[in-house]
Amino acid sequence: MKGRASVLRSNIASTVGISSIGFLVSFASQIVISYHFGASAELDAYWAAFALMNLLAFPLTPLRDALVPEFHRRLREDTKEASGYFSRAMTLVLLVAVLGTLASWLLAEPLATLAVSAKQPQVRALAVGQLYWLAPAILLLAFSETMNSIMASYHRVVMQAFARLLGMISTLVVLALFAGILQTHVLPLSVIAAQATIAVVQFVVLHREGLVYRPAWPGDLGKRFMAVSGALLATYAASQAYAVLEKHTLTSFSAGLVSSFQYSVALTNVLITLVGVSLSNVLWPRFLDHAAGEERGRLYMDVSVAVRLTFLVMGWLCALVWINATALIELVYARGAFGTTAVAQTADTLRVAVFAAVPISVGLLMGRALISLGAARSVMVVGIATTLAGSVVLVAARLLGSPVLALSHWVVANLVGMVVYVLLLARACGIRQNGHGRAVWWLARWIAILLLAGIVIQVIPAGKTGLLALVVDVILRSMVFSTLFFVLAWLSGMFRGLPPLWRR
């Protein structure tokens, strides 16, 4: 038990360390993009095409998520059978990816009308060209994302993070070296370079683990695989259609709004990757083991501890970003093509979007737990609820002509999804509902502490103009807020009942 605890602690530390380096690399990539493209119609077109690429690739994620539990179970019994099963499933994944690639080439123009409002004809025309260039990424994405999930069954969580880091570095290198030469074509090429790098690393690691891929007819995958993937298929289709609706709605307001939102999403995703993705990847093998041993109570307890820690850490990080939004945007992006208008618009967008990181990170943990239990229908329900909530917000924003309401769709949708996750995971683990009152009281204290610390921090006067003064202001505000937040959290008992996961 002690040895397993030491390994878990080491994996968490290593994964967070690698993710922290990825944080810096991702920041650097965003700086290069902002320098060359700012918040422009050209960048809006790229993000619209990216959403369409994901729409065409939507079947890949449910196939991948259905594969992992089935592969994990076979790996415990017979490694040769596990490789054979993987080969059949991977062939199916690749065939679907080929269809998506062909569709992106043959149907680029009609697809662009789905993602870009008729009010932005320039953006729509540019999106068609970007989709042509992004098409090969669908095949690479199919391979790399499937292999990434399979690595969890081998407990190679540190290598998962390392492969993603190398992918981020590849993106940065391509952007930095070729942005001035290739112009907007560099954006899809940087995606392709990242996915190719990740795929090569994963292939080498899994080959050394003994995993062998041989093209095989994708039959005999089992009823459970078909049930899980079929249940998730509609969910992921709806979620990608929702992403396309988002782009269409935002382009209906003004050019550059999609770009500002994506800059905000990129910054928010850094937090999600640093905390939510890292923690869910580290704990997924543990969830799989609990599920295989029918230890649902222990699985629920581990998720509960991880969720509360996520609220505390992620809430603190999101609040720091909210408080320093304008300063962060100026420090990170304000150079080259990224002017003062883009700074103001992106800072406002970031304040609306950043707290989505909390429910998203919590959802990652609960989603992994439900998939480990084979509760694919529960994940489907969450996906549908999230998509419906976000779509309602987007439609309402379009009708009311409110860009702020449109930008808030990400937070609202994931809050709804998180609530549904809680209810369904408790039911799947056989947990009675009488504990929800304590959870609500805990959340109420968390919100109160964030608000109180945030209000107090507003009394600190803004620093003078200039880069040095801006940095000093960010550091001062962050230190004061952090001290207030954690002292208030400790005094109100927020850390009570949160033993380290590795002691369990």
Long-range contacts (C-beta under 8 A, 24 or more apart in sequence): 5-502, 5-503, 6-502, 8-282, 8-286, 8-501, 8-502, 9-500, 9-502, 11-155, 11-157, 11-158, 11-282, 12-278, 12-279, 12-282, 12-502, 14-158, 14-161, 15-157, 15-158, 15-160, 15-161, 15-278, 15-281, 15-282, 16-274, 16-278, 18-158, 18-161, 18-162, 18-165, 19-161, 19-165, 19-273, 19-274, 19-277, 19-278, 20-274, 21-165, 22-161, 22-164, 22-165, 22-168, 22-273, 23-270, 23-273, 23-274, 25-165, 25-168, 25-169, 25-171, 25-172, 26-168, 26-266, 26-269, 26-270, 26-273, 27-270, 27-332, 28-172, 28-176, 29-168, 29-171, 29-172, 29-175, 29-190, 30-263, 30-266, 30-267, 30-332, 30-333, 31-332, 31-333, 31-335, 32-172, 32-175, 32-176, 32-179, 33-175, 33-179, 33-187, 34-263, 34-332, 34-333, 34-335, 34-336, 34-337, 34-338, 34-342, 35-335, 35-336, 35-337, 35-338, 36-179, 36-180, 36-336, 36-337, 37-184, 37-259, 37-337, 38-256, 38-259, 38-336, 38-337, 38-338, 38-339, 38-342, 39-256, 39-257, 39-259, 39-260, 39-263, 39-338, 39-341, 39-342, 39-345, 39-346, 40-255, 40-256, 40-259, 40-337, 41-120, 41-122, 41-123, 41-126, 41-255, 41-256, 42-126, 42-184, 43-184, 43-187, 43-256, 43-258, 43-259, 43-262, 44-116, 44-120, 44-123, 44-251, 44-255, 44-256, 44-257, 44-258, 44-259, 45-116, 45-123, 45-124, 45-125, 45-126, 45-127, 45-129, 45-130, 45-184, 46-126, 46-127, 46-130, 46-184, 46-187, 46-188, 47-247, 47-258, 47-259, 47-262, 48-112, 48-115, 48-116, 48-123, 48-124, 48-127, 48-130, 48-247, 48-251, 48-258, 49-112, 49-115, 49-127, 49-128, 49-130, 49-131, 49-134, 49-188, 50-130, 50-134, 50-191, 51-115, 51-240, 51-243, 51-244, 51-246, 51-247, 52-104, 52-111, 52-112, 52-114, 52-115, 52-127, 52-131, 52-244, 53-104, 53-131, 53-134, 53-135, 53-137, 53-138, 54-240, 54-243, 55-111, 55-114, 55-240, 55-241, 55-243, 55-244, 56-100, 56-101, 56-103, 56-104, 56-111, 56-138, 57-97, 57-100, 57-138, 57-141, 57-142, 57-240, 58-233, 58-236, 58-237, 58-239, 58-240, 59-96, 59-100, 59-233, 59-236, 59-237, 60-93, 60-96, 60-97, 60-100, 60-138, 60-141, 60-142, 60-145, 60-146, 61-145, 61-232, 61-236, 62-228, 62-229, 62-230, 62-231, 62-232, 62-233, 62-235, 62-236, 63-89, 63-92, 63-93, 63-96, 63-146, 63-229, 64-93, 64-145, 64-146, 64-149, 65-149, 65-228, 65-229, 65-232, 65-371, 65-376, 65-379, 66-224, 66-225, 66-226, 66-228, 66-229, 66-232, 66-376, 67-93, 67-146, 67-149, 67-150, 67-225, 68-149, 68-150, 68-152, 68-153, 68-288, 68-371, 69-224, 69-228, 69-288, 69-291, 69-371, 69-372, 69-374, 70-221, 70-222, 70-224, 70-225, 71-150, 71-153, 72-152, 72-153, 72-288, 72-292, 73-292, 75-153, 75-154, 76-292, 79-210, 82-211, 83-210, 83-211, 83-212, 83-213, 84-216, 85-221, 86-150, 86-211, 86-213, 87-212, 87-213, 87-214, 87-215, 87-216, 88-216, 88-217, 88-218, 88-219, 88-220, 88-221, 89-146, 89-218, 89-221, 89-225, 90-143, 90-146, 90-213, 91-215, 91-216, 91-217, 91-218, 92-218, 92-221, 93-142, 93-143, 93-146, 94-139, 94-142, 94-143, 95-218, 96-142, 97-138, 97-139, 97-141, 97-142, 97-143, 98-139, 100-138, 101-135, 101-136, 101-138, 101-139, 104-131, 104-132, 104-134, 104-135, 104-138, 105-132, 105-135, 108-132, 114-244, 114-248, 115-244, 115-247, 115-248, 115-251, 116-247, 116-248, 116-251, 117-248, 117-249, 117-251, 117-252, 119-251, 119-252, 120-251, 120-252, 120-255, 122-255, 123-251, 123-255, 126-184, 130-184, 130-187, 130-188, 133-185, 133-188, 133-189, 134-188, 134-191, 136-192, 137-188, 137-191, 137-192, 137-195, 140-192, 140-195, 140-196, 140-199, 141-195, 143-195, 143-199, 144-195, 144-198, 144-199, 144-202, 147-199, 147-202, 147-203, 147-206, 148-198, 148-202, 150-206, 150-211, 151-202, 151-205, 151-206, 152-281, 152-284, 152-285, 152-288, 153-285, 153-288, 154-206, 154-209, 154-211, 155-285, 156-205, 156-209, 157-281, 157-282, 157-284, 157-285, 159-201, 159-205, 160-281, 161-278, 161-281, 162-201, 163-197, 163-198, 163-201, 163-202, 163-205, 164-198, 166-197, 166-198, 166-201, 167-194, 167-195, 167-197, 167-198, 168-194, 169-197, 170-194, 170-196, 170-197, 224-374, 227-376, 228-371, 228-374, 228-376, 229-376, 231-376, 231-377, 231-379, 231-380, 232-376, 232-379, 232-380, 232-383, 234-380, 234-384, 235-379, 235-380, 235-382, 235-383, 235-384, 235-387, 236-383, 238-383, 238-384, 238-387, 239-383, 239-386, 239-387, 241-387, 242-387, 242-390, 242-391, 242-394, 242-413, 245-391, 245-394, 246-390, 246-394, 246-406, 246-409, 249-394, 249-395, 249-397, 249-398, 249-406, 250-403, 250-406, 250-407, 252-398, 253-403, 253-406, 254-403, 256-342, 256-345, 257-345, 257-349, 257-403, 259-342, 260-342, 260-345, 260-346, 260-349, 261-349, 261-353, 261-407, 263-329, 263-333, 263-346, 263-349, 263-350, 264-346, 264-349, 264-350, 264-352, 264-353, 264-354, 265-353, 265-410, 267-321, 267-328, 267-332, 267-350, 267-354, 268-321, 268-350, 268-353, 268-354, 268-356, 268-357, 269-357, 271-314, 271-317, 271-318, 271-321, 271-354, 271-357, 271-361, 272-357, 272-360, 272-361, 272-364, 274-317, 275-310, 275-313, 275-314, 275-317, 275-357, 275-361, 276-310, 276-314, 276-357, 276-360, 276-361, 276-362, 276-364, 276-365, 277-361, 277-364, 279-306, 279-309, 279-310, 279-361, 279-364, 279-365, 280-361, 280-364, 280-365, 280-367, 280-368, 283-365, 283-368, 283-501, 284-368, 284-372, 287-368, 287-369, 287-372, 288-372, 290-372, 291-372, 291-373, 291-374, 296-373, 296-428, 296-429, 296-430, 297-429, 297-430, 297-431, 298-504, 299-369, 299-372, 299-373, 299-429, 300-369, 300-425, 300-426, 300-429, 300-431, 301-504, 302-501, 302-504, 303-365, 303-366, 303-369, 303-425, 305-498, 305-499, 305-501, 305-504, 306-365, 306-501, 307-362, 307-365, 307-366, 308-442, 308-498, 309-498, 310-358, 310-361, 310-362, 310-365, 311-358, 311-362, 311-443, 311-446, 312-446, 312-489, 312-494, 312-495, 314-357, 314-358, 314-361, 315-358, 315-446, 315-450, 316-482, 316-485, 316-486, 317-357, 318-354, 318-355, 318-357, 318-358, 319-450, 319-453, 319-454, 319-481, 319-485, 320-478, 320-481, 320-482, 321-350, 321-354, 322-350, 322-351, 322-354, 322-355, 322-454, 323-454, 323-457, 323-477, 323-478, 323-481, 324-474, 324-477, 324-478, 325-350, 325-351, 325-354, 327-470, 327-473, 327-474, 328-474, 330-470, 331-467, 331-470, 331-471, 331-474, 349-407, 352-404, 352-407, 352-408, 352-411, 353-407, 353-410, 353-411, 355-411, 356-410, 356-411, 356-414, 359-411, 359-414, 359-415, 359-417, 359-418, 360-414, 362-418, 362-421, 363-414, 363-417, 363-418, 363-421, 366-418, 366-421, 366-422, 366-425, 367-421, 369-425, 370-421, 370-424, 370-425, 370-428, 373-428, 373-429, 375-424, 375-428, 378-424, 378-425, 378-427, 378-428, 381-420, 381-424, 382-417, 382-420, 382-421, 382-424, 383-417, 385-416, 385-417, 385-420, 386-413, 386-414, 386-416, 386-417, 386-420, 387-413, 389-413, 389-415, 389-416, 389-417, 442-494, 445-492, 445-493, 445-494, 446-489, 446-494, 449-485, 449-488, 449-489, 449-492, 449-494, 450-485, 452-484, 452-488, 453-481, 453-484, 453-485, 453-488, 454-481, 456-480, 456-484, 457-481, 457-484
